[in-house]
Amino acid sequence: MFKDYNLTVEYYRASFLVLRSQPPTDAPANIKITLKLGEMDWSSSKWRDTDVLIFNIGHWWNNKKTIKG
C-alpha cells in the first residue's frame, strides 16, 4: 500500500471478466465452453468497486495464445 497517496495496487489474473461456463447439454459437440455475458466472474467481488482498472489484453491478439492456438 502506498500510504502517502491512499493507494493500493493489487494484481488479479482472470482470463475473462465474465463467467466462463460449461455449454448447455444440447449444444453442438464442438462447443467446449460458453461465456455468460450477463454474469461477472467469481473474482469480480475483489475489484468491482475499484476506482481504476488496468487491462493487459495484448496477448488476446496473438492467435498462438488463444483457444485456437
Predicted model as a PDB file, atoms N, CA, C, CB and O in Angstrom, pLDDT in the B-factor column:
MODEL        1                                                                  
ATOM      1  N   MET A   1       0.843  -1.185   0.000  1.00 61.00           N  
ATOM      2  CA  MET A   1       0.000   0.000   0.000  1.00 61.00           C  
ATOM      3  C   MET A   1       0.885   1.244   0.000  1.00 61.00           C  
ATOM      4  CB  MET A   1      -0.958   0.001   1.223  1.00 61.00           C  
ATOM      5  O   MET A   1       1.900   1.301   0.694  1.00 61.00           O  
ATOM      6  N   PHE A   2       0.488   2.221  -0.777  1.00 72.00           N  
ATOM      7  CA  PHE A   2       1.175   3.496  -0.839  1.00 72.00           C  
ATOM      8  C   PHE A   2       0.433   4.475   0.077  1.00 72.00           C  
ATOM      9  CB  PHE A   2       1.250   4.031  -2.312  1.00 72.00           C  
ATOM     10  O   PHE A   2      -0.444   5.214  -0.371  1.00 72.00           O  
ATOM     11  N   LYS A   3       0.793   4.470   1.359  1.00 78.00           N  
ATOM     12  CA  LYS A   3       0.042   5.221   2.367  1.00 78.00           C  
ATOM     13  C   LYS A   3       0.037   6.721   2.118  1.00 78.00           C  
ATOM     14  CB  LYS A   3       0.610   4.948   3.729  1.00 78.00           C  
ATOM     15  O   LYS A   3      -0.958   7.387   2.405  1.00 78.00           O  
ATOM     16  N   ASP A   4       1.115   7.261   1.595  1.00 88.00           N  
ATOM     17  CA  ASP A   4       1.154   8.706   1.345  1.00 88.00           C  
ATOM     18  C   ASP A   4       0.104   9.138   0.321  1.00 88.00           C  
ATOM     19  CB  ASP A   4       2.544   9.117   0.863  1.00 88.00           C  
ATOM     20  O   ASP A   4      -0.316  10.295   0.314  1.00 88.00           O  
ATOM     21  N   TYR A   5      -0.314   8.228  -0.527  1.00 85.00           N  
ATOM     22  CA  TYR A   5      -1.251   8.541  -1.597  1.00 85.00           C  
ATOM     23  C   TYR A   5      -2.616   7.888  -1.400  1.00 85.00           C  
ATOM     24  CB  TYR A   5      -0.674   8.114  -2.917  1.00 85.00           C  
ATOM     25  O   TYR A   5      -3.498   8.042  -2.245  1.00 85.00           O  
ATOM     26  N   ASN A   6      -2.802   7.163  -0.299  1.00 82.00           N  
ATOM     27  CA  ASN A   6      -4.045   6.416  -0.062  1.00 82.00           C  
ATOM     28  C   ASN A   6      -4.354   5.523  -1.259  1.00 82.00           C  
ATOM     29  CB  ASN A   6      -5.229   7.384   0.207  1.00 82.00           C  
ATOM     30  O   ASN A   6      -5.462   5.537  -1.795  1.00 82.00           O  
ATOM     31  N   LEU A   7      -3.352   4.748  -1.667  1.00 82.00           N  
ATOM     32  CA  LEU A   7      -3.437   3.943  -2.878  1.00 82.00           C  
ATOM     33  C   LEU A   7      -2.989   2.521  -2.588  1.00 82.00           C  
ATOM     34  CB  LEU A   7      -2.588   4.556  -4.003  1.00 82.00           C  
ATOM     35  O   LEU A   7      -1.982   2.296  -1.916  1.00 82.00           O  
ATOM     36  N   THR A   8      -3.742   1.579  -3.099  1.00 81.00           N  
ATOM     37  CA  THR A   8      -3.376   0.175  -3.024  1.00 81.00           C  
ATOM     38  C   THR A   8      -3.311  -0.368  -4.442  1.00 81.00           C  
ATOM     39  CB  THR A   8      -4.387  -0.634  -2.153  1.00 81.00           C  
ATOM     40  O   THR A   8      -4.202  -0.107  -5.250  1.00 81.00           O  
ATOM     41  N   VAL A   9      -2.272  -1.115  -4.746  1.00 84.00           N  
ATOM     42  CA  VAL A   9      -2.130  -1.750  -6.054  1.00 84.00           C  
ATOM     43  C   VAL A   9      -2.221  -3.252  -5.834  1.00 84.00           C  
ATOM     44  CB  VAL A   9      -0.775  -1.349  -6.757  1.00 84.00           C  
ATOM     45  O   VAL A   9      -1.483  -3.820  -5.030  1.00 84.00           O  
ATOM     46  N   GLU A  10      -3.129  -3.884  -6.556  1.00 82.00           N  
ATOM     47  CA  GLU A  10      -3.311  -5.329  -6.446  1.00 82.00           C  
ATOM     48  C   GLU A  10      -3.351  -5.925  -7.839  1.00 82.00           C  
ATOM     49  CB  GLU A  10      -4.603  -5.676  -5.661  1.00 82.00           C  
ATOM     50  O   GLU A  10      -3.699  -5.252  -8.808  1.00 82.00           O  
ATOM     51  N   TYR A  11      -2.991  -7.191  -7.928  1.00 82.00           N  
ATOM     52  CA  TYR A  11      -2.963  -7.894  -9.205  1.00 82.00           C  
ATOM     53  C   TYR A  11      -3.937  -9.065  -9.142  1.00 82.00           C  
ATOM     54  CB  TYR A  11      -1.523  -8.383  -9.548  1.00 82.00           C  
ATOM     55  O   TYR A  11      -3.909  -9.862  -8.205  1.00 82.00           O  
ATOM     56  N   TYR A  12      -4.788  -9.155 -10.140  1.00 78.00           N  
ATOM     57  CA  TYR A  12      -5.696 -10.291 -10.286  1.00 78.00           C  
ATOM     58  C   TYR A  12      -5.591 -10.787 -11.712  1.00 78.00           C  
ATOM     59  CB  TYR A  12      -7.171  -9.904  -9.930  1.00 78.00           C  
ATOM     60  O   TYR A  12      -5.623 -10.003 -12.660  1.00 78.00           O  
ATOM     61  N   ARG A  13      -5.467 -12.073 -11.854  1.00 76.00           N  
ATOM     62  CA  ARG A  13      -5.416 -12.650 -13.192  1.00 76.00           C  
ATOM     63  C   ARG A  13      -6.740 -13.341 -13.455  1.00 76.00           C  
ATOM     64  CB  ARG A  13      -4.220 -13.645 -13.344  1.00 76.00           C  
ATOM     65  O   ARG A  13      -7.184 -14.183 -12.675  1.00 76.00           O  
ATOM     66  N   ALA A  14      -7.359 -12.974 -14.558  1.00 74.00           N  
ATOM     67  CA  ALA A  14      -8.604 -13.605 -14.975  1.00 74.00           C  
ATOM     68  C   ALA A  14      -8.621 -13.651 -16.490  1.00 74.00           C  
ATOM     69  CB  ALA A  14      -9.848 -12.842 -14.421  1.00 74.00           C  
ATOM     70  O   ALA A  14      -8.375 -12.644 -17.154  1.00 74.00           O  
ATOM     71  N   SER A  15      -8.908 -14.808 -17.028  1.00 74.00           N  
ATOM     72  CA  SER A  15      -8.972 -14.932 -18.486  1.00 74.00           C  
ATOM     73  C   SER A  15     -10.124 -14.121 -19.056  1.00 74.00           C  
ATOM     74  CB  SER A  15      -9.117 -16.399 -18.892  1.00 74.00           C  
ATOM     75  O   SER A  15     -10.025 -13.560 -20.147  1.00 74.00           O  
ATOM     76  N   PHE A  16     -11.209 -14.065 -18.311  1.00 78.00           N  
ATOM     77  CA  PHE A  16     -12.387 -13.327 -18.746  1.00 78.00           C  
ATOM     78  C   PHE A  16     -12.953 -12.551 -17.565  1.00 78.00           C  
ATOM     79  CB  PHE A  16     -13.455 -14.282 -19.343  1.00 78.00           C  
ATOM     80  O   PHE A  16     -12.823 -12.988 -16.421  1.00 78.00           O  
ATOM     81  N   LEU A  17     -13.569 -11.423 -17.821  1.00 81.00           N  
ATOM     82  CA  LEU A  17     -14.249 -10.668 -16.769  1.00 81.00           C  
ATOM     83  C   LEU A  17     -15.637 -11.230 -16.510  1.00 81.00           C  
ATOM     84  CB  LEU A  17     -14.342  -9.187 -17.145  1.00 81.00           C  
ATOM     85  O   LEU A  17     -16.231 -10.988 -15.460  1.00 81.00           O  
ATOM     86  N   VAL A  18     -16.146 -11.978 -17.472  1.00 86.00           N  
ATOM     87  CA  VAL A  18     -17.464 -12.589 -17.331  1.00 86.00           C  
ATOM     88  C   VAL A  18     -17.299 -14.062 -16.968  1.00 86.00           C  
ATOM     89  CB  VAL A  18     -18.294 -12.431 -18.637  1.00 86.00           C  
ATOM     90  O   VAL A  18     -16.200 -14.614 -17.033  1.00 86.00           O  
ATOM     91  N   LEU A  19     -18.397 -14.681 -16.590  1.00 87.00           N  
ATOM     92  CA  LEU A  19     -18.369 -16.071 -16.136  1.00 87.00           C  
ATOM     93  C   LEU A  19     -18.132 -17.035 -17.286  1.00 87.00           C  
ATOM     94  CB  LEU A  19     -19.667 -16.421 -15.433  1.00 87.00           C  
ATOM     95  O   LEU A  19     -18.841 -17.010 -18.291  1.00 87.00           O  
ATOM     96  N   ARG A  20     -17.136 -17.874 -17.127  1.00 87.00           N  
ATOM     97  CA  ARG A  20     -16.850 -18.949 -18.088  1.00 87.00           C  
ATOM     98  C   ARG A  20     -17.567 -20.189 -17.574  1.00 87.00           C  
ATOM     99  CB  ARG A  20     -15.284 -19.205 -18.255  1.00 87.00           C  
ATOM    100  O   ARG A  20     -17.486 -20.512 -16.389  1.00 87.00           O  
ATOM    101  N   SER A  21     -18.269 -20.884 -18.463  1.00 88.00           N  
ATOM    102  CA  SER A  21     -19.135 -21.968 -18.013  1.00 88.00           C  
ATOM    103  C   SER A  21     -19.133 -23.124 -19.000  1.00 88.00           C  
ATOM    104  CB  SER A  21     -20.555 -21.462 -17.808  1.00 88.00           C  
ATOM    105  O   SER A  21     -18.576 -23.030 -20.093  1.00 88.00           O  
ATOM    106  N   GLN A  22     -19.766 -24.212 -18.592  1.00 90.00           N  
ATOM    107  CA  GLN A  22     -19.957 -25.364 -19.464  1.00 90.00           C  
ATOM    108  C   GLN A  22     -21.069 -25.044 -20.456  1.00 90.00           C  
ATOM    109  CB  GLN A  22     -20.293 -26.645 -18.641  1.00 90.00           C  
ATOM    110  O   GLN A  22     -21.988 -24.294 -20.127  1.00 90.00           O  
ATOM    111  N   PRO A  23     -21.004 -25.596 -21.655  1.00 91.00           N  
ATOM    112  CA  PRO A  23     -22.083 -25.360 -22.625  1.00 91.00           C  
ATOM    113  C   PRO A  23     -23.358 -26.090 -22.197  1.00 91.00           C  
ATOM    114  CB  PRO A  23     -21.652 -25.823 -24.042  1.00 91.00           C  
ATOM    115  O   PRO A  23     -23.296 -27.036 -21.412  1.00 91.00           O  
ATOM    116  N   PRO A  24     -24.502 -25.659 -22.702  1.00 89.00           N  
ATOM    117  CA  PRO A  24     -25.746 -26.372 -22.418  1.00 89.00           C  
ATOM    118  C   PRO A  24     -25.672 -27.811 -22.929  1.00 89.00           C  
ATOM    119  CB  PRO A  24     -26.943 -25.642 -23.055  1.00 89.00           C  
ATOM    120  O   PRO A  24     -24.900 -28.112 -23.840  1.00 89.00           O  
ATOM    121  N   THR A  25     -26.455 -28.672 -22.355  1.00 91.00           N  
ATOM    122  CA  THR A  25     -26.404 -30.092 -22.735  1.00 91.00           C  
ATOM    123  C   THR A  25     -26.788 -30.318 -24.196  1.00 91.00           C  
ATOM    124  CB  THR A  25     -27.326 -30.905 -21.837  1.00 91.00           C  
ATOM    125  O   THR A  25     -26.356 -31.301 -24.797  1.00 91.00           O  
ATOM    126  N   ASP A  26     -27.585 -29.435 -24.772  1.00 93.00           N  
ATOM    127  CA  ASP A  26     -27.991 -29.612 -26.166  1.00 93.00           C  
ATOM    128  C   ASP A  26     -27.097 -28.861 -27.154  1.00 93.00           C  
ATOM    129  CB  ASP A  26     -29.416 -29.158 -26.337  1.00 93.00           C  
ATOM    130  O   ASP A  26     -27.437 -28.750 -28.332  1.00 93.00           O  
ATOM    131  N   ALA A  27     -25.962 -28.347 -26.686  1.00 92.00           N  
ATOM    132  CA  ALA A  27     -25.036 -27.617 -27.558  1.00 92.00           C  
ATOM    133  C   ALA A  27     -24.302 -28.590 -28.482  1.00 92.00           C  
ATOM    134  CB  ALA A  27     -24.020 -26.802 -26.717  1.00 92.00           C  
ATOM    135  O   ALA A  27     -24.112 -29.753 -28.125  1.00 92.00           O  
ATOM    136  N   PRO A  28     -23.892 -28.130 -29.656  1.00 92.00           N  
ATOM    137  CA  PRO A  28     -23.109 -28.995 -30.560  1.00 92.00           C  
ATOM    138  C   PRO A  28     -21.819 -29.472 -29.881  1.00 92.00           C  
ATOM    139  CB  PRO A  28     -22.769 -28.239 -31.873  1.00 92.00           C  
ATOM    140  O   PRO A  28     -21.293 -28.799 -28.994  1.00 92.00           O  
ATOM    141  N   ALA A  29     -21.327 -30.611 -30.295  1.00 90.00           N  
ATOM    142  CA  ALA A  29     -20.157 -31.235 -29.666  1.00 90.00           C  
ATOM    143  C   ALA A  29     -18.903 -30.372 -29.769  1.00 90.00           C  
ATOM    144  CB  ALA A  29     -19.891 -32.588 -30.298  1.00 90.00           C  
ATOM    145  O   ALA A  29     -18.018 -30.477 -28.920  1.00 90.00           O  
ATOM    146  N   ASN A  30     -18.806 -29.523 -30.788  1.00 91.00           N  
ATOM    147  CA  ASN A  30     -17.604 -28.709 -30.960  1.00 91.00           C  
ATOM    148  C   ASN A  30     -17.592 -27.478 -30.041  1.00 91.00           C  
ATOM    149  CB  ASN A  30     -17.487 -28.267 -32.413  1.00 91.00           C  
ATOM    150  O   ASN A  30     -16.592 -26.761 -30.004  1.00 91.00           O  
ATOM    151  N   ILE A  31     -18.664 -27.220 -29.309  1.00 90.00           N  
ATOM    152  CA  ILE A  31     -18.721 -26.116 -28.350  1.00 90.00           C  
ATOM    153  C   ILE A  31     -18.177 -26.625 -27.015  1.00 90.00           C  
ATOM    154  CB  ILE A  31     -20.192 -25.562 -28.194  1.00 90.00           C  
ATOM    155  O   ILE A  31     -18.782 -27.490 -26.383  1.00 90.00           O  
ATOM    156  N   LYS A  32     -17.041 -26.088 -26.594  1.00 87.00           N  
ATOM    157  CA  LYS A  32     -16.371 -26.571 -25.382  1.00 87.00           C  
ATOM    158  C   LYS A  32     -16.659 -25.703 -24.152  1.00 87.00           C  
ATOM    159  CB  LYS A  32     -14.876 -26.630 -25.616  1.00 87.00           C  
ATOM    160  O   LYS A  32     -16.756 -26.216 -23.037  1.00 87.00           O  
ATOM    161  N   ILE A  33     -16.793 -24.407 -24.355  1.00 86.00           N  
ATOM    162  CA  ILE A  33     -17.080 -23.502 -23.238  1.00 86.00           C  
ATOM    163  C   ILE A  33     -18.076 -22.446 -23.705  1.00 86.00           C  
ATOM    164  CB  ILE A  33     -15.772 -22.832 -22.700  1.00 86.00           C  
ATOM    165  O   ILE A  33     -18.256 -22.226 -24.902  1.00 86.00           O  
ATOM    166  N   THR A  34     -18.711 -21.807 -22.747  1.00 89.00           N  
ATOM    167  CA  THR A  34     -19.561 -20.659 -23.035  1.00 89.00           C  
ATOM    168  C   THR A  34     -19.161 -19.523 -22.107  1.00 89.00           C  
ATOM    169  CB  THR A  34     -21.071 -21.014 -22.870  1.00 89.00           C  
ATOM    170  O   THR A  34     -18.600 -19.742 -21.034  1.00 89.00           O  
ATOM    171  N   LEU A  35     -19.457 -18.325 -22.537  1.00 87.00           N  
ATOM    172  CA  LEU A  35     -19.249 -17.148 -21.709  1.00 87.00           C  
ATOM    173  C   LEU A  35     -20.612 -16.561 -21.395  1.00 87.00           C  
ATOM    174  CB  LEU A  35     -18.324 -16.100 -22.414  1.00 87.00           C  
ATOM    175  O   LEU A  35     -21.385 -16.252 -22.302  1.00 87.00           O  
ATOM    176  N   LYS A  36     -20.906 -16.408 -20.119  1.00 89.00           N  
ATOM    177  CA  LYS A  36     -22.183 -15.828 -19.700  1.00 89.00           C  
ATOM    178  C   LYS A  36     -21.983 -14.331 -19.548  1.00 89.00           C  
ATOM    179  CB  LYS A  36     -22.703 -16.470 -18.361  1.00 89.00           C  
ATOM    180  O   LYS A  36     -21.513 -13.856 -18.514  1.00 89.00           O  
ATOM    181  N   LEU A  37     -22.342 -13.595 -20.584  1.00 88.00           N  
ATOM    182  CA  LEU A  37     -22.064 -12.165 -20.640  1.00 88.00           C  
ATOM    183  C   LEU A  37     -22.848 -11.377 -19.603  1.00 88.00           C  
ATOM    184  CB  LEU A  37     -22.374 -11.637 -22.014  1.00 88.00           C  
ATOM    185  O   LEU A  37     -22.475 -10.247 -19.285  1.00 88.00           O  
ATOM    186  N   GLY A  38     -23.904 -11.932 -19.076  1.00 90.00           N  
ATOM    187  CA  GLY A  38     -24.705 -11.249 -18.058  1.00 90.00           C  
ATOM    188  C   GLY A  38     -24.251 -11.513 -16.639  1.00 90.00           C  
ATOM    189  O   GLY A  38     -24.846 -10.995 -15.694  1.00 90.00           O  
ATOM    190  N   GLU A  39     -23.190 -12.322 -16.468  1.00 89.00           N  
ATOM    191  CA  GLU A  39     -22.700 -12.659 -15.125  1.00 89.00           C  
ATOM    192  C   GLU A  39     -21.209 -12.383 -15.035  1.00 89.00           C  
ATOM    193  CB  GLU A  39     -22.994 -14.140 -14.783  1.00 89.00           C  
ATOM    194  O   GLU A  39     -20.443 -12.749 -15.926  1.00 89.00           O  
ATOM    195  N   MET A  40     -20.808 -11.739 -13.959  1.00 87.00           N  
ATOM    196  CA  MET A  40     -19.395 -11.429 -13.756  1.00 87.00           C  
ATOM    197  C   MET A  40     -18.659 -12.651 -13.208  1.00 87.00           C  
ATOM    198  CB  MET A  40     -19.234 -10.229 -12.798  1.00 87.00           C  
ATOM    199  O   MET A  40     -19.256 -13.494 -12.538  1.00 87.00           O  
ATOM    200  N   ASP A  41     -17.376 -12.740 -13.493  1.00 85.00           N  
ATOM    201  CA  ASP A  41     -16.520 -13.803 -12.980  1.00 85.00           C  
ATOM    202  C   ASP A  41     -16.519 -13.769 -11.451  1.00 85.00           C  
ATOM    203  CB  ASP A  41     -15.076 -13.663 -13.533  1.00 85.00           C  
ATOM    204  O   ASP A  41     -16.745 -12.719 -10.849  1.00 85.00           O  
ATOM    205  N   TRP A  42     -16.265 -14.920 -10.829  1.00 83.00           N  
ATOM    206  CA  TRP A  42     -16.295 -15.009  -9.367  1.00 83.00           C  
ATOM    207  C   TRP A  42     -15.322 -14.036  -8.715  1.00 83.00           C  
ATOM    208  CB  TRP A  42     -15.976 -16.426  -8.921  1.00 83.00           C  
ATOM    209  O   TRP A  42     -15.567 -13.590  -7.593  1.00 83.00           O  
ATOM    210  N   SER A  43     -14.233 -13.696  -9.381  1.00 81.00           N  
ATOM    211  CA  SER A  43     -13.237 -12.799  -8.782  1.00 81.00           C  
ATOM    212  C   SER A  43     -13.667 -11.334  -8.819  1.00 81.00           C  
ATOM    213  CB  SER A  43     -11.908 -12.953  -9.499  1.00 81.00           C  
ATOM    214  O   SER A  43     -12.992 -10.484  -8.237  1.00 81.00           O  
ATOM    215  N   SER A  44     -14.775 -11.022  -9.488  1.00 83.00           N  
ATOM    216  CA  SER A  44     -15.187  -9.624  -9.642  1.00 83.00           C  
ATOM    217  C   SER A  44     -15.484  -8.946  -8.303  1.00 83.00           C  
ATOM    218  CB  SER A  44     -16.412  -9.545 -10.531  1.00 83.00           C  
ATOM    219  O   SER A  44     -15.397  -7.721  -8.211  1.00 83.00           O  
ATOM    220  N   SER A  45     -15.825  -9.698  -7.282  1.00 84.00           N  
ATOM    221  CA  SER A  45     -16.097  -9.078  -5.979  1.00 84.00           C  
ATOM    222  C   SER A  45     -14.846  -8.398  -5.416  1.00 84.00           C  
ATOM    223  CB  SER A  45     -16.615 -10.132  -4.983  1.00 84.00           C  
ATOM    224  O   SER A  45     -14.949  -7.509  -4.571  1.00 84.00           O  
ATOM    225  N   LYS A  46     -13.690  -8.806  -5.874  1.00 82.00           N  
ATOM    226  CA  LYS A  46     -12.443  -8.224  -5.385  1.00 82.00           C  
ATOM    227  C   LYS A  46     -12.093  -6.903  -6.058  1.00 82.00           C  
ATOM    228  CB  LYS A  46     -11.318  -9.197  -5.585  1.00 82.00           C  
ATOM    229  O   LYS A  46     -11.330  -6.115  -5.501  1.00 82.00           O  
ATOM    230  N   TRP A  47     -12.642  -6.645  -7.255  1.00 80.00           N  
ATOM    231  CA  TRP A  47     -12.294  -5.419  -7.977  1.00 80.00           C  
ATOM    232  C   TRP A  47     -13.501  -4.621  -8.475  1.00 80.00           C  
ATOM    233  CB  TRP A  47     -11.422  -5.763  -9.143  1.00 80.00           C  
ATOM    234  O   TRP A  47     -13.330  -3.584  -9.116  1.00 80.00           O  
ATOM    235  N   ARG A  48     -14.685  -5.077  -8.198  1.00 81.00           N  
ATOM    236  CA  ARG A  48     -15.902  -4.442  -8.730  1.00 81.00           C  
ATOM    237  C   ARG A  48     -16.029  -2.968  -8.339  1.00 81.00           C  
ATOM    238  CB  ARG A  48     -17.127  -5.194  -8.246  1.00 81.00           C  
ATOM    239  O   ARG A  48     -16.462  -2.161  -9.161  1.00 81.00           O  
ATOM    240  N   ASP A  49     -15.672  -2.602  -7.134  1.00 83.00           N  
ATOM    241  CA  ASP A  49     -15.847  -1.227  -6.653  1.00 83.00           C  
ATOM    242  C   ASP A  49     -14.564  -0.395  -6.703  1.00 83.00           C  
ATOM    243  CB  ASP A  49     -16.366  -1.249  -5.240  1.00 83.00           C  
ATOM    244  O   ASP A  49     -14.468   0.631  -6.031  1.00 83.00           O  
ATOM    245  N   THR A  50     -13.593  -0.823  -7.482  1.00 84.00           N  
ATOM    246  CA  THR A  50     -12.362  -0.048  -7.575  1.00 84.00           C  
ATOM    247  C   THR A  50     -12.579   1.222  -8.391  1.00 84.00           C  
ATOM    248  CB  THR A  50     -11.246  -0.891  -8.195  1.00 84.00           C  
ATOM    249  O   THR A  50     -13.532   1.333  -9.162  1.00 84.00           O  
ATOM    250  N   ASP A  51     -11.689   2.157  -8.205  1.00 84.00           N  
ATOM    251  CA  ASP A  51     -11.774   3.408  -8.950  1.00 84.00           C  
ATOM    252  C   ASP A  51     -11.122   3.295 -10.327  1.00 84.00           C  
ATOM    253  CB  ASP A  51     -11.120   4.531  -8.158  1.00 84.00           C  
ATOM    254  O   ASP A  51     -11.553   3.948 -11.277  1.00 84.00           O  
ATOM    255  N   VAL A  52     -10.083   2.465 -10.433  1.00 84.00           N  
ATOM    256  CA  VAL A  52      -9.346   2.335 -11.697  1.00 84.00           C  
ATOM    257  C   VAL A  52      -9.032   0.865 -11.940  1.00 84.00           C  
ATOM    258  CB  VAL A  52      -8.032   3.183 -11.676  1.00 84.00           C  
ATOM    259  O   VAL A  52      -8.556   0.168 -11.044  1.00 84.00           O  
ATOM    260  N   LEU A  53      -9.302   0.398 -13.154  1.00 83.00           N  
ATOM    261  CA  LEU A  53      -8.898  -0.937 -13.590  1.00 83.00           C  
ATOM    262  C   LEU A  53      -7.961  -0.771 -14.776  1.00 83.00           C  
ATOM    263  CB  LEU A  53     -10.140  -1.825 -13.964  1.00 83.00           C  
ATOM    264  O   LEU A  53      -8.207   0.050 -15.660  1.00 83.00           O  
ATOM    265  N   ILE A  54      -6.891  -1.548 -14.793  1.00 82.00           N  
ATOM    266  CA  ILE A  54      -5.952  -1.518 -15.912  1.00 82.00           C  
ATOM    267  C   ILE A  54      -5.966  -2.906 -16.535  1.00 82.00           C  
ATOM    268  CB  ILE A  54      -4.496  -1.101 -15.451  1.00 82.00           C  
ATOM    269  O   ILE A  54      -5.762  -3.911 -15.855  1.00 82.00           O  
ATOM    270  N   PHE A  55      -6.211  -2.942 -17.837  1.00 78.00           N  
ATOM    271  CA  PHE A  55      -6.301  -4.206 -18.548  1.00 78.00           C  
ATOM    272  C   PHE A  55      -5.064  -4.418 -19.408  1.00 78.00           C  
ATOM    273  CB  PHE A  55      -7.566  -4.252 -19.410  1.00 78.00           C  
ATOM    274  O   PHE A  55      -4.577  -3.494 -20.060  1.00 78.00           O  
ATOM    275  N   ASN A  56      -4.567  -5.643 -19.399  1.00 74.00           N  
ATOM    276  CA  ASN A  56      -3.475  -6.044 -20.282  1.00 74.00           C  
ATOM    277  C   ASN A  56      -4.066  -7.070 -21.235  1.00 74.00           C  
ATOM    278  CB  ASN A  56      -2.231  -6.626 -19.478  1.00 74.00           C  
ATOM    279  O   ASN A  56      -4.160  -8.251 -20.900  1.00 74.00           O  
ATOM    280  N   ILE A  57      -4.465  -6.624 -22.422  1.00 68.00           N  
ATOM    281  CA  ILE A  57      -5.158  -7.523 -23.341  1.00 68.00           C  
ATOM    282  C   ILE A  57      -4.352  -7.865 -24.581  1.00 68.00           C  
ATOM    283  CB  ILE A  57      -6.454  -6.917 -23.753  1.00 68.00           C  
ATOM    284  O   ILE A  57      -4.867  -8.523 -25.485  1.00 68.00           O  
ATOM    285  N   GLY A  58      -3.117  -7.439 -24.642  1.00 64.00           N  
ATOM    286  CA  GLY A  58      -2.314  -7.654 -25.835  1.00 64.00           C  
ATOM    287  C   GLY A  58      -2.180  -9.103 -26.231  1.00 64.00           C  
ATOM    288  O   GLY A  58      -2.100  -9.407 -27.421  1.00 64.00           O  
ATOM    289  N   HIS A  59      -2.153 -10.006 -25.273  1.00 61.00           N  
ATOM    290  CA  HIS A  59      -1.990 -11.418 -25.596  1.00 61.00           C  
ATOM    291  C   HIS A  59      -3.179 -11.985 -26.352  1.00 61.00           C  
ATOM    292  CB  HIS A  59      -1.770 -12.210 -24.340  1.00 61.00           C  
ATOM    293  O   HIS A  59      -3.034 -13.005 -27.026  1.00 61.00           O  
ATOM    294  N   TRP A  60      -4.344 -11.366 -26.266  1.00 60.00           N  
ATOM    295  CA  TRP A  60      -5.515 -11.875 -26.974  1.00 60.00           C  
ATOM    296  C   TRP A  60      -5.397 -11.686 -28.479  1.00 60.00           C  
ATOM    297  CB  TRP A  60      -6.769 -11.189 -26.468  1.00 60.00           C  
ATOM    298  O   TRP A  60      -6.107 -12.341 -29.242  1.00 60.00           O  
ATOM    299  N   TRP A  61      -4.529 -10.820 -28.904  1.00 61.00           N  
ATOM    300  CA  TRP A  61      -4.390 -10.566 -30.326  1.00 61.00           C  
ATOM    301  C   TRP A  61      -3.359 -11.489 -30.964  1.00 61.00           C  
ATOM    302  CB  TRP A  61      -4.010  -9.119 -30.562  1.00 61.00           C  
ATOM    303  O   TRP A  61      -3.084 -11.372 -32.158  1.00 61.00           O  
ATOM    304  N   ASN A  62      -2.794 -12.390 -30.199  1.00 62.00           N  
ATOM    305  CA  ASN A  62      -1.835 -13.358 -30.693  1.00 62.00           C  
ATOM    306  C   ASN A  62      -2.550 -14.704 -30.823  1.00 62.00           C  
ATOM    307  CB  ASN A  62      -0.589 -13.458 -29.748  1.00 62.00           C  
ATOM    308  O   ASN A  62      -2.891 -15.320 -29.813  1.00 62.00           O  
ATOM    309  N   ASN A  63      -2.777 -15.158 -32.036  1.00 62.00           N  
ATOM    310  CA  ASN A  63      -3.552 -16.384 -32.262  1.00 62.00           C  
ATOM    311  C   ASN A  63      -2.921 -17.607 -31.592  1.00 62.00           C  
ATOM    312  CB  ASN A  63      -3.694 -16.639 -33.754  1.00 62.00           C  
ATOM    313  O   ASN A  63      -3.633 -18.554 -31.259  1.00 62.00           O  
ATOM    314  N   LYS A  64      -1.605 -17.606 -31.391  1.00 63.00           N  
ATOM    315  CA  LYS A  64      -0.958 -18.759 -30.757  1.00 63.00           C  
ATOM    316  C   LYS A  64      -1.293 -18.874 -29.279  1.00 63.00           C  
ATOM    317  CB  LYS A  64       0.541 -18.671 -30.928  1.00 63.00           C  
ATOM    318  O   LYS A  64      -1.113 -19.944 -28.699  1.00 63.00           O  
ATOM    319  N   LYS A  65      -1.766 -17.824 -28.660  1.00 57.00           N  
ATOM    320  CA  LYS A  65      -2.068 -17.853 -27.228  1.00 57.00           C  
ATOM    321  C   LYS A  65      -3.561 -17.899 -26.933  1.00 57.00           C  
ATOM    322  CB  LYS A  65      -1.465 -16.651 -26.556  1.00 57.00           C  
ATOM    323  O   LYS A  65      -3.964 -17.811 -25.773  1.00 57.00           O  
ATOM    324  N   THR A  66      -4.374 -18.034 -27.954  1.00 57.00           N  
ATOM    325  CA  THR A  66      -5.810 -18.134 -27.734  1.00 57.00           C  
ATOM    326  C   THR A  66      -6.244 -19.578 -27.810  1.00 57.00           C  
ATOM    327  CB  THR A  66      -6.581 -17.290 -28.751  1.00 57.00           C  
ATOM    328  O   THR A  66      -5.419 -20.466 -28.026  1.00 57.00           O  
ATOM    329  N   ILE A  67      -7.519 -19.822 -27.637  1.00 57.00           N  
ATOM    330  CA  ILE A  67      -8.045 -21.181 -27.640  1.00 57.00           C  
ATOM    331  C   ILE A  67      -7.814 -21.882 -28.984  1.00 57.00           C  
ATOM    332  CB  ILE A  67      -9.531 -21.160 -27.314  1.00 57.00           C  
ATOM    333  O   ILE A  67      -7.804 -23.112 -29.039  1.00 57.00           O  
ATOM    334  N   LYS A  68      -7.629 -21.113 -30.071  1.00 56.00           N  
ATOM    335  CA  LYS A  68      -7.387 -21.710 -31.393  1.00 56.00           C  
ATOM    336  C   LYS A  68      -5.921 -22.073 -31.606  1.00 56.00           C  
ATOM    337  CB  LYS A  68      -7.837 -20.754 -32.487  1.00 56.00           C  
ATOM    338  O   LYS A  68      -5.593 -22.763 -32.571  1.00 56.00           O  
ATOM    339  N   GLY A  69      -5.029 -21.616 -30.713  1.00 48.00           N  
ATOM    340  CA  GLY A  69      -3.594 -21.804 -30.898  1.00 48.00           C  
ATOM    341  C   GLY A  69      -3.097 -23.174 -30.625  1.00 48.00           C  
ATOM    342  O   GLY A  69      -1.901 -23.434 -30.753  1.00 48.00           O  
TER     343      GLY A  69                                                      
ENDMDL                                                                          
END                                                                             
